[in-house]
Amino acid sequence: MDHLPGILIHVFTTAGFLLALVLLARILTQRRSPTSTLAWLMAVVLVPYVGVPLYLLLGGRKVSRRMAAKQKIRPAAPVLPADEGLEHQLASLGFRGGFAPTRRNRLGLLLRGEEAYAATLRLISRAQETIHVATFILGRDPTGRAIIAALAAKARRGVPVYLLLDALGSVKINRRFLAPLTSAGGRVAFFMPMLHLPFRGRANLRNHRKMVVVDGQTAIVGGMNLAREYMGPRASQAHWQDLSLEIRGPAAEQALEIFRLDWQFAAQEEIGRWRPNPGSADDTASTALQFIASGPDTEGDALREALMISLFRAAQRVWITTPYFVPDDALLDALCMAARRGIDLRLVLPRRSNHRLADLARESYLSQLQEAGARILLYRPRMLHAKAMLIDDRVAVTGSANLDMRSLLLNYEMALCIYSPEIIRELEDWMRQLMADCGERRPHTSPSLAVLEGIGRLFAPLL
């Protein structure tokens, strides 16, 4: 009996060593960038008691059987060819997560938290047939309670209500908080509950998509979660600077199709395909829109590929706003090449984000981009959470994805491509207002800071 603890220690040490060898082989055979591969190898080899469980929990990327079981997003309608008037469309090469552009849409920008809050509650209150809501974070706060109360009121009136929450982003939400909605007949599902994920490599693959779709015809999409940091009944400096959009038209049906497949996966139940009323089309609407889905349920990395090709096509300018900037090497090279060939490349970031590790990791990338000729603008007033990209005067892209490896290579995301000169000008004016509240990033020559930047970049793929 005295030798039992020693034997157990030996068994566990041997098992841990063998497991580390298996993981090293798996890491080396996965299709990752060299930077990501090296980061995981170092974590497993140098700090195995941290690196091994961390990889088991977070290391998976489009490899789980559970992920493979989710129905792929394969839009039924063919993508329009380039000669149909949308010559810069991001999915003109048939990206596997890209829907066909639709033309008869209306779109309005929601640039402030109080605008998005009022629009969301107004849209829910006007629902007659169905309400579908997906969010990464539902706040356990007055904003979240108001959303639940509005959804419950419609459910009591017989309107089918579906609420899809990411289990990690909305980890603080419990049955008691959702009781007003579920007791009224509303349906709630959590995307990959954390209690069902012990060491399955799926905790890393989160549903970051955000949408409110009503009656299959109107939707609010973008980067805002349903929490008080993002929106509320009154204007507040506590609200993060963010961006959402309200759309009406056939593009809303594309958002609903993405939701339908997400719900089918999370709730293990079918939602019928939306069949629009032929008489509901607005012949006076003319905004061309197109959704691109990205994540483990698409073939390849659709959004990342679309952005890179759009960078190569750009002729004059690329303006980007994003809260976090941790690109993979290929995307960074595409951005640097755009800057070197004279494209007006501007990157707007928060001076200090809500994730300090992400701020450390971005510095090396920013230095490299700045050396290539890009302007790096740091937004000073408050946290900037908006995601948008303007390419020339021909296309704008916004949605749920940040410009980092997590959004472009791991998460379930959705982006809206806008082919409207009027809306692009509105977004340009908005971005100019952001830039007016920015300071230029100052390059540094400190060797010690350069070392810190290098360390941050080395472990950036783990963030």
Secondary structure, DSSP 8 states (H G I E B T S, - for coil): -TTHHHHHHHHHHHHHHHHHHHHHHHHHHS---HHHHHHHHHHHHHSHHHHHHHHHHH--SS--HHHHHS-----SS----GGGS-TT-TTTT--TTB---EEEEEEEEE-SHHHHHHHHHHHHHT-SS-EEEEES-B-SSHHHHHHHHHHHHHHHTT--EEEEEETTTTTT--HHHHHHHHHTT-EEEEES-GGG-TTSS-TT--B---EEEETTTEEEEES--BSTTT--SS--TTS-B--EEEEESHHHHHHHHHHHHHHHHHHS---------GGG--TT--EEEEEEEESTTSSS-HHHHHHHHHHHH-SSEEEEE-S-EE--HHHHHHHHHHHHTT-EEEEEEESS-S-HHHHHHHHHHHHHHHHTT-EEEEE-SS-B---EEEETTTEEEEES--EEHIIIIISBEEEEEEE-HHHHHHHHHHHHHHHHTEEE------HHHHHHHHHHHHTGGG-
